[in-house]
Amino acid sequence: MSAATEQPPTASPARSPGLVLLVVSAAVFLSALDLFIVNIAFPTLATSFDTTTGALSWVLNGYTIVFAALLAPAGRIADRIGRRKVFLAGLATFLVGSLGCALAWGVGSLVAFRVVQAIGGAMITATSLALLLAAFPPARRASAIAVWSMVGGVAAALGPPIGGLLVEVSWRWIFLVNIPVGIAALVIGLRVLPESRDESERRRPDVLGTVLLIVSVGLLSYGLVEAPDRGWDSGLVLGAFAGAVVTGALVGFRAARVPRGTVPVLPLALFTVRSFSLANLAMAFFMAGFGGMLLGNVLWLTGGWGFSTVEAGFALIPGPALAALTAIPAGRLGARIGCGPVAAIGTALFGLGALYWVLRVGEVSGFTTDFLPGQILTGIGVGFTLTNLSAAASSSLPPASLATGTATFGASRQIGATLGVSMLLAAVAGAGGELSGAQRGWTLTVILAAVASLLSLAVGKAHHADLRAAPTPAGVPAPVPEPVAVPAPVPAPAPVERAEPIP
């Protein structure tokens, strides 16, 4: 089924589609907003808990790892028992996690409640677009999807200044702010959201594979964060890396031999499509640079130049604002000349922005001349890249596998961001001062962006090769020849709509 054009099965028409859009958008906005608010609160959290940035990294990484791993299983469960049920349960879970974060008494409890938030966030994201499609008639779906797509961009632009203002009162307010909005969305959602499910879906998510994926990425992140302090040759670090390799191999082994009636957490058949594999790899590298840059810039502005959290929050607006503004034009350009080349331009601009900071930023504050131009380049680069790599991945697959591929692509984005934060902390550890650490982080971003740019060029070539190749096995339809990019201006995971994997 094409998620953008067909009504989900057994859907009950919505009496108030506008209210459905409001509820879904509010929930998605909250889950996206939290990513950016938490970044701006890092210095305050470190002071409040008297802990290291490395320990606090799990406030981000715990969320993104669990979010990535649960996205596909949440969508599969929603297909079976009802998307409305899962969405509302996810929203309630997210609110419980938010309240727990606000009441956290230490780093451990904060990380634990962030995991609860991630579970709810995955349930929200996995069902949000399907609920919109069930509520709107075909003629109005394009407009609804456009609004849904822009929600993340608005959250990215508003996150830093809102976070800065709230942190000035107390860091706990960055989580408490979710409660009134979430409760209102929950109450209205109970009344207006239509139910939809897939009556033919009988397969189960792979729980063991999901756990193995969480453990593998978690161990790799732990090794990267701990290595600078404990030593790259310490037994604990080497054990973490070895465990990541072993559990990663088990994820692949499990996916290849998943029990009958179970959907693997890693759909290996999709990765036989070369352009899809390259798009996932390019996105993972790009998001690693993006995730590291988000945290690194907050640490530099507040630590290196001594900005307050409010000043840093407002200083960080231009980047995400430009990403949101350029996403739609970039998508149209990608549809005309190819998503791969436009994504390569975007990743190159993103890397040039970080390189500008390496060459220009100094100890003396010079925001307008030394920092803002880099933000302009990185912001435009993000808008160009996320939109077109998302479109390249979806257009590489047959229609029956779009939803499974979208979930997989969303997981690649989140895992890339997780590893980017860990690599940033490993890069800046032991640097001789704030400026040296910031330059190491920006240099890492340049390298990751360069790799992503080369991979993006390869995506375009591979897509044309896939179209010329022989038909896919077992009569599966050929990939979509011309993508139409849907804006994705921020790294929020993509939604899951039920679809069959390639046999």
N, C-alpha and C positions, 0 to 999 in steps of 0.2 A: 504494500500500500504506500502510496506517496503521501507523506505526512502533510504536505503543503496544499494538497488538492482534494483529498477525499475525506469524507466524514468517518470518524472512528466507529467501529461496529457497536451496536447496542447503546448508542448515545441517546440520552434524553435531551430534547431541545431546551435551551436556556431561555427563561422568560426575560431576563435582563442581561444580554451579552455585555453591555457596557460595564455593569457591576462585576461580571466575571473577569473582564480584563483588568479592572481596578484591583480586585482581590489577588489575582495571579501576579500582576505587576508589583504590588506591594510586597508580597512574599519574596519574589525574586530580588527585588530591590534590597530588602533587609539582608538576605544571604550574601549578596555582592558587596553591600556597604561594609559589612563586618571585615572583609579582607583588607580594605583600605584604612578603615579606622584603627584596626589593631596595629598596622605598620606605624602610624603616626604616634601611637601610644607607647612604643617600645622603650624609649628613654625613661619615661615616667614609670613604667612597669619595672624596669631594672632597678631604679632607685627605691621604689616602694617595697619590693621583695628582697632588695639587697642581694641580687644575683647577677650572673653573667649573661651577656647577650646569647651565648651558646645555649645555655639552659633555657632561655626564653624562646629560642628558635622553635621549640616544640609547640609553643602556642600557635605558631603558623603552620609548622609541618604536621603536627598531629591532626589539624583540621583538613589540610589538603590531601594527605595520604588516605585518610578514611573516606573523604568525599570522593576521591578518584575511584577507590576500590568498590564503593557501594552504589555508584551511579547506575551501572547496568543491572545489578540485582534488584535495585529498587524499582526500576522500570519494568522488569519482568514480573515482579510480584504485583505491581499495580495493574498490569495487563490481566492478571488472573483474578484478583479480588476486587478491583475497581480503582480507577485513578482518583476519583474524588476522595475515597476513603484514605488512600495513601497520602494524597496531598495534605488533607486536613490533619492527619496523624503526624505528618512530617512538620507541619507548621507548629503544632502543639509541642512536638519534641524540640524544635528549634527554640521555642520560647522558654521551655524548661532549662535547656542548656544555657540560654542567655541569662536567665535569673541566677543559675548556678555560677556562671562566670562572674557576675556582679558581686556575688557573695563569697567568692573564692578567698581562702585563707592562706594560700601559698601557691608556688608555681605548679606543684603536682596537681592540686585540685583545679587550678585554672586550666591546665592541659586536659584533664579528664572531662571537664564540662565543655571544653572546645570540641572534644570528640563527640559529645552528645549533640552539640550544634551541627557538626558535620553530618551526623546520621540524619538529622532533620533536614538539613540543606540538600542532601542528596535526594531525599524523598520528594522535596518540593521541586527541584530542578528536573527530576526524571518524569514528572507528570504535568508540569506547567503548560507546555505547548500543546500537549494532547487535549487538555481541558479547554484551551482556547479554540482548538479546531472543532471540538464538540459543541461549543456554544455559538459559534458564528456561522452564518450561511456562507457558501463558497464565495459569493461576490464580495464579502467583507473581510475575508480571512487575510488577504494580503496586508491590509491596513492594520489589522490586529497584530499580525506577526511583526510588522515594522515597529509598532509601539513596544512590543515585548522585547525586540532586539535592542532597542535603544535604552532600555531600563538600566542595563549594566553600565552603559556609558555615562548616564546621569549619576549613578552611584559612584563611579570612579572619580568624576569631577567634584562631587559634593563630599566624598569621604574624607579627604584630608582637612578641609576647613571645618567641617562638622566635628571631626575627631579632635582637632586642635582646640576648638572652643569647649568641648565637653571635658577634655582632659584638664583644662584649667580649673574646672570645678572639682572633678575627681575622675580617675580613670574608670571607676565602676560605672559611670554614666554612659560610656561607649557601648556597654551591654544593656543597661537599663532602658536606653532609648528604644530598643527593639520591642519592649513589652507593650506599650499602649497601641502602637501601630499593628503589631502582630495580633493582639487580642481583637482589635476592630476587624482585621481581615478574617480572623477565625469566625467571629460571630456572623459577619455578612456571608462568608463562604458557606457556612452551614445552611443558609437559606437559598443561595442563588447558584451554587456550583452544580452543573449537571453531572450525572454519573455516566461513566463509559467503561467498558472492559472488552476484552477479546475472548469470546466464548470458546474459540478453538484452541486457545493457549493452555497447554497442559504440562509444559516443561518446567523444571525447577532450576533456580539459580544454583551455581556451584559454590557452596559455602566453604568447602575446604580450599578451593582455588582462590577464593576471595581472601581468606585468612593468610594464605601463603604469600599473596601479592602484598598485603599490608606489611607482613613481617619482612619481606625482601627489601622493599623500599625503605622501611623504617630502619633496618640494619645498615643499609648503605648510607642513609642520612646521618645516622649516629656515628658511623666511622668517620665521615667527613668532618663533622662538628668536633669530635673528640681528638682527632689526630694532631692538630697543632699543639694542644696542651699535653697530651700523653705521649706524643711521639708517633710518627708513622710506622715505626717498627715495634710498637708495644703489643703485647699479647692480646689485650682487649680490642684494640683497633683492628689488628689483623684477623682476630676472630670474628669481628663484626663484618668485615669485608668478605671473609670466607663464608659466613652464614648467609650473606646477601646473595652470593653466587650460587650456593647450594639451593636455597629456597627459590631463587629465580629460575634455576633449572627445573625445580619441581613444579613451578607454575606452568612452564612449557610442557613438561611431561604429563601433568594432569590435564591440560587443555587438549593434548593429542589423544588421550585415553579416557575422556570424561564418560561416566556411566550413561547408559541410554536414558533418554528423557531428561537429561540435565544440560543446561546451557553453559559452556565454558566461560570463565572470566576473561580469557584471552582467545578471541576467535581467530585461530591460526589461518583458516581458509581465506580470510580477508587479506592477510598479509602476502598472499600469493599475487595480489594485484600490486605491481611495482610502484605505480604512482601513489597509491594509498599508503604504502609502507613509507615511501619517501616523504610524503606530506606529514605523516605522524612524526617521523624523525626530525624533520625541519621544525615542526611546531615545538617538539620537546627541547631542542637546542635554543630556539628563540625564547621560549617561556623560561628557560633557565636563566638567560640573560635578563629577561624582564623582571622575574621574581627577585633576583639579586639586586637589580637596579632600584626597585621600589624601596627595599629596606636600606640599601646603602645610601641613597639620597637623604632619607630621613636622618640616619646616623650622622651624615656629614653636616647637614644644615644645623642640626641641634648641637652637635659636638664640635665640629670644626669651626663653623662661623658663629656659633652661640645663639642661633635663633631660638625663640620660645616656640612651644608647640603650636601656638596660634599662628605665629609668623611663618613657621615651616609649613603648616597646613595650607595657608593661602598662597605661599610661594610655589607649592606643588600643583596648583590648579591648572596651569597652562597645558601641561603634557596630556593628561586624560581628556581635557576639554577638546584639544585638537584631534585626539584619537577619535572621539565621538563625531566630530564635525567632518572628518575626512573619510569615515568608514563607508558611507553610501557612495560618494563619488569614486572611491577606490574600487568598490565592488563593481560599479558600472564599467570602469576602465578594465578591470580584470575580465569581465564578460566579453569585452571587445578584442583585447589583444592577448588574453591568456592570463590565468590566475598565477601560474608559476613565475613568469617574468615580473609581474606587478608585485608579488610577494618578495621577490629578490630585491627589487628597488626598495621596498619597505624595510627589509632587514638591513640593507646597506645604509639607509638613512638613520635607522636606529643605532647602528654601530658608529656612524659618523658623529652622532650626537654625543655618545659616550667618549669618543676620541677627542671631541672638542673640550670636554671637561678635563680629560687627562692633560691636554696642552695648555689650557687657559686658567683653570681654577688654582688659586693660590691661598696663602694664609689670610690675606686681607679680603674682606667681604666685598664682592663686586657682582651682585646678583644680575643686574641688567645686562652687563657686558660679558660676564664670565659664566653665568649659569643658564639664563633664560634662552639664549640661542641653542644650547644643547637640548633644552626641553622642547623647543619648537621642532627640532629634527627628530628627536625620539618620539614625540607625540604623533607627528605625521607618519613616522615609520610604523608605529603600533597600529594605527588605523589602516594603513595599506596592508600590513602583514596578516593580522588576525582575520580580517574579512576574506582575503584571497586564499590563504591556506585552508581555512574552513571550507570554502567553496571547492577548492581543488580536491580535498579529501572526499567530500560528498559526491562530486561529479565523477570520481574514479570508480564508483561502485554501481552495480545493477540496482534498480529501484527496490527490489525485495530485500536488499541488505543495507539500505540507507540508515535505518534506525540503529541497528547493531554497530555499524561503522561510526555513526555519530557518537554513540556512547563510548566506543573505544578511543575515538579522537579526543573526546572530552577528558578521558583518563590520562592520555598522553600529555595534554596541556597541564593538568594538575601535578602530575609526577615531575614534569620538567620544572615547574615553579618550585616544587619542594626541593629538588636537588640544587636548583639555583641558589636558594637561600643558604643551603648547607655549604655549597662551594664558595659563596661570598664570605661566610664566616671563616672558612679555612684559609681563604686568600688574605684576609685582612689581619688574621691572628699574627701577633709578633711583629707587626709593622712598626717602624720607628716614628710613631706620631700619627695624629688624625689624618693629615694630608697624605702621608705615605699609604695608609690603609685605604683611604678613599680612591687613590690612584690605582692601587692594586685591584680594587673592586671594579672600577670603570674599565681597566684593561681586560679583566676577565669578561666583561660584557662585550667589549669589542671583539674578542676572540670568538665567543659563542655566536655573536651576530654574523660574523664572517662565515662560520661553518653553516649557519642557517641559510645564509644568502646563496651559497653554493648548492646546498640541497634544494632550495626553492627553484633554482634554474633547472636542476635535474628533474624536478616534479613535472615541469611543463613538457620536457622532452619525453619523459616516461608516459605521460598521459596520452600524447599523440601515438606513441608506440603501442599502448594498450588498446587504443581504438582500432589500430590496423591489425592487431593480433587476431588469431582465430577465435571463434565464439567460446564463451566460457563453458565449463563442463556442465553436463546434465541438463542442457537446455536453458540455463539461466540467462536472462536477457543481458545484452551488452551494456557497458557503462554508458551513462548519460553523456552525449557528445559535447554539448555546450553548457557549462555551468552558469547559473545565475546566482551571484554571491549574495548571501544574507548577511547584513552587518553583524559583526561580533566584536565590538570595540574594546571589551575587557575580557580578562581570562576567566569568566564564569563558565563552568562546564556546560556542555550542550545537553539538551533534553533527550530523553529516550522515548521513542515510540515503537511499538511492537513491530518486528520484522523478522523474517527468516534469514539465517546466515547462508552463505554459499555452501552447497553440499560438498 
